[in-house]
Amino acid sequence: MGPVYKVAVIQLYPKPMQIETNYAKAAHFIEQAASQGAQLAVLPEYHLTNWVPEDPHFVTLCGQWKVYLEKYRALAKAQNICIVPGTIVEHHQDAKTEDEKLINVAYFIDSNGDILGSYQKKNLWHPERPHLTSSTKDPHEVIQTPLGPVGMLICWDLAFPEAFRELIAQGAKIIIIPTFWTLTDCSPYGLKLNPQAEALFLETTLTSRTFENTCAVVFANAGGPQSSTKPNPYAGLSRVALPFVGALGNETKDSAVEAMSIVDIDMEILEEAEKQYKVREDIARDDWHYDYRHTSKPGCTGKEKL
C-alpha cells in the first residue's frame, strides 16, 4: 500500500484587479482546507489579479508579487499546510538595462513556509505572448516535497505531452497545474460547433495525461460567479485525475462556480497503473525508440537513459 495524501483544489473566482480581496478569499479557503486535514492546497493561475494585462494598473499590481508570496509563506506555516498559490505574475526590471518583463510563476511552499521550488510558465497561450516572458528552453524540473516528487505546469502547458514526459522521466508522481482557462478561449468556429468545446478539451486531455503518464494530475482552474441573465464564461472543472478512476472532486469537477474540493490521492493507484501500463519502465529503456530531449534520472525506474 502507498500513502494517501489529502489535497484541496480551490476553484477561486479572481475578481479583476482586486488583489487584496482575492488574497483574502484564497486565504479563507486555505484555512478551511487545513481545518479539514488537507496537506496541500492549490489555487488557480492569475488568482490574485485575473488576466487583464491591458489595464494600466496591471503591471503595478504585479510589482507587489513579493508581498503576496511572503503572505502565502506565512499562511502555510501558520496553518501547517503546503500551498501552491496558483501563479503569481512578477514584474522585474533589469538594474543595468532597465528592460522590464512579466513572468508567470508557480511556487511550491511547504508547511514550514519554505519555498521548495518554482516553475515559470513555458508554453504561453497566444494572447499572453505580447505581455509575458516564457521560460523557453529551461528544463522542466521535479521538486521533492512532503507529498513525494512533484512536477508543476501552468495552464496551456497541459496541451503538450512532452512536458509531462520530461517530468515523469525524472520520477514525478504528481503533476500540479494551476490554470486560468475559459470557455471563450475557443474560436468562433469551434464555439459554433460546440459551445462546450473547451470543457471537452480539458476533460479528455486531463484524463489522457493521467493514464499515459501513470501520474496524478492536480488541476485547479478559475471559477466564476453564477448569473441568471448570462452564461458563465469560466470553465472551472477543477479536479484531481487518477488512472483507472478518472476525475475526483465532487464540488468542482463538473462545475464552473467558485468552490473547493478536497480529494484523497491514493498513491497505490499510481503504482498499480504503472504495473499495468509500464510507461515509466518503457521510457527508461536504453533502446526506447523516441528521442525526446529529456533524460531519465534516478527516480523513474533506477536506470539512467544516456
Residue pairs with C-beta under 8 A, 6 or more apart in sequence:
1 268
2 266
2 267
2 268
2 269
2 270
2 271
3 148
3 267
4 264
4 265
4 266
4 267
5 39
5 40
5 147
5 174
5 264
5 265
5 267
6 36
6 37
6 38
6 39
6 40
6 262
6 263
6 264
6 265
7 38
7 39
7 40
7 41
7 42
7 147
7 218
7 240
7 262
7 263
7 264
7 265
8 29
8 30
8 33
8 36
8 38
8 40
8 41
8 42
8 260
8 261
8 262
8 263
9 42
9 218
9 219
9 220
9 238
9 239
9 240
9 249
9 252
9 260
9 261
9 263
10 26
10 29
10 30
10 33
10 41
10 42
10 43
10 44
10 220
10 238
10 260
11 44
11 220
11 221
11 222
11 223
11 236
11 238
11 251
11 252
11 255
11 256
11 257
11 258
11 259
11 260
11 261
12 22
12 25
12 26
12 29
12 43
12 44
12 47
12 86
12 222
12 223
12 258
13 25
13 222
13 223
13 224
13 225
13 234
13 257
13 258
14 22
14 44
14 46
14 47
14 48
14 49
14 50
14 180
14 222
15 21
15 22
15 50
16 49
16 50
16 52
16 55
17 49
17 50
17 52
17 55
17 57
17 58
17 61
19 48
19 49
19 61
19 64
19 68
22 47
22 48
22 49
22 50
23 48
23 68
23 71
26 43
26 47
26 48
26 85
26 86
27 71
27 75
29 41
29 43
29 260
30 41
30 75
30 79
30 81
30 83
31 75
31 79
32 260
33 41
33 81
33 260
33 262
34 41
34 79
34 80
34 81
36 262
38 81
38 262
39 81
39 82
39 111
39 146
39 147
40 81
40 82
40 83
40 84
40 147
40 218
41 81
41 82
41 83
41 84
42 83
42 84
42 86
42 176
42 178
42 218
42 220
43 83
43 84
43 85
43 86
43 178
43 220
44 86
44 87
44 178
44 179
44 180
44 220
44 221
44 222
44 223
44 238
45 86
45 87
45 104
45 106
45 154
45 155
45 178
45 179
45 180
45 222
46 86
46 87
46 89
46 104
46 180
46 222
47 85
47 86
47 87
47 178
47 222
48 61
48 68
48 86
48 88
48 89
49 58
49 61
49 62
49 89
50 180
50 222
51 128
51 180
52 58
53 102
53 128
53 130
53 131
59 91
59 100
59 102
60 91
62 89
62 90
62 91
62 102
63 91
65 88
65 89
65 90
65 91
65 105
68 85
68 88
69 85
69 88
69 107
69 115
72 83
72 85
72 107
72 109
73 109
73 113
73 114
73 115
74 113
75 83
76 82
76 83
76 109
76 110
76 111
76 112
76 113
77 111
77 112
77 113
79 111
80 111
81 111
82 108
82 109
82 110
82 111
82 145
82 146
82 147
83 109
84 106
84 107
84 108
84 109
84 152
84 176
84 178
84 220
85 106
85 107
85 109
86 106
86 178
86 220
87 104
87 105
87 106
87 121
87 154
87 178
88 104
88 105
88 106
88 107
89 102
89 103
89 104
89 105
89 132
90 102
90 103
90 104
90 105
91 100
91 101
91 102
92 100
92 101
92 102
92 103
93 99
93 100
93 101
94 100
101 133
102 131
102 132
102 133
103 120
103 121
103 132
103 133
103 135
104 120
104 121
104 128
104 132
104 154
105 118
105 119
105 120
105 121
106 118
106 119
106 121
106 152
106 154
106 176
106 178
107 115
107 117
107 118
108 115
108 116
108 117
108 118
108 143
108 145
108 150
108 152
108 176
109 115
109 116
110 116
110 145
110 146
111 146
116 143
116 144
116 145
117 141
117 143
117 145
117 150
117 152
118 152
119 135
119 140
119 141
119 152
119 153
119 154
120 134
120 135
120 138
121 132
121 134
121 135
121 154
121 155
121 156
121 157
122 134
122 135
122 136
122 138
122 140
122 154
122 157
122 163
123 134
123 156
123 157
123 159
123 160
123 163
124 132
124 134
124 156
125 155
125 156
125 185
139 166
139 294
140 151
140 153
140 163
140 166
140 167
140 170
140 294
141 151
141 170
142 149
142 150
142 151
142 167
142 170
142 171
142 172
142 297
142 299
143 149
143 150
143 151
143 152
144 150
147 174
147 265
148 173
148 174
148 267
149 170
149 171
149 172
149 173
149 174
149 299
150 172
150 173
150 174
150 175
150 176
151 164
151 167
151 168
151 170
151 172
151 174
151 175
151 176
152 175
152 176
152 177
152 178
153 163
153 164
153 167
153 175
153 176
153 177
154 177
154 178
154 179
155 177
155 178
155 179
155 180
155 181
157 163
157 177
158 177
158 179
158 205
158 206
158 209
158 219
159 205
161 209
161 212
162 292
162 293
164 175
164 209
164 212
164 213
164 215
165 213
165 283
165 292
165 294
166 292
166 293
166 294
167 175
167 215
168 213
168 214
168 215
168 279
168 280
168 283
168 300
169 280
169 283
169 284
169 292
169 294
169 295
169 296
169 297
169 300
169 305
170 294
170 296
170 297
170 299
170 300
171 297
171 298
171 299
171 300
172 215
173 215
173 216
173 267
173 270
174 215
174 216
174 217
174 218
174 265
175 209
175 213
175 215
175 216
175 217
175 218
176 218
176 220
177 217
177 218
177 219
177 220
178 220
179 219
179 220
179 221
179 222
180 221
180 222
181 198
181 202
181 221
181 222
181 235
182 198
182 222
182 233
182 234
182 235
183 191
183 195
183 196
183 197
183 198
183 199
183 231
183 232
183 233
183 234
183 235
183 256
184 191
184 198
184 233
185 198
185 235
186 197
186 198
190 197
191 197
194 200
198 235
199 235
199 237
202 219
202 221
202 235
202 237
203 237
203 247
206 217
206 219
206 239
206 241
206 247
207 241
207 246
207 247
209 215
209 217
209 241
210 216
210 217
210 241
210 242
210 243
210 246
211 243
211 273
211 277
212 277
212 279
213 279
214 243
214 270
214 273
214 274
214 277
214 279
214 280
215 270
216 240
216 241
216 242
216 265
216 267
216 269
216 270
217 240
217 241
217 242
218 240
218 265
219 237
219 238
219 239
219 240
219 241
220 238
221 234
221 235
221 236
221 237
221 238
222 234
222 235
222 236
223 234
223 236
223 238
223 252
223 255
223 256
223 257
223 258
223 259
224 232
224 233
224 234
224 236
224 256
224 257
224 258
225 232
225 257
225 258
226 232
226 257
232 256
232 257
234 256
235 256
236 252
236 255
236 256
236 257
237 252
237 253
237 254
237 255
237 256
238 249
238 252
238 253
238 261
239 247
239 248
239 249
239 252
239 253
239 261
239 263
240 247
240 248
240 249
240 261
240 263
240 265
241 247
241 248
242 248
242 265
242 266
242 269
242 270
243 269
243 270
243 273
243 276
243 277
244 269
244 272
244 273
245 269
247 253
248 261
248 263
248 264
249 261
249 263
250 261
251 259
251 260
251 261
252 259
252 260
252 261
253 261
274 280
274 281
280 300
280 301
281 301
282 288
283 290
283 296
283 300
283 305
284 296
284 300
284 301
284 302
284 303
284 305
285 303
285 305
286 303
286 305
286 306
288 305
295 304
295 305
295 306
296 303
296 304
296 305
297 304
298 304
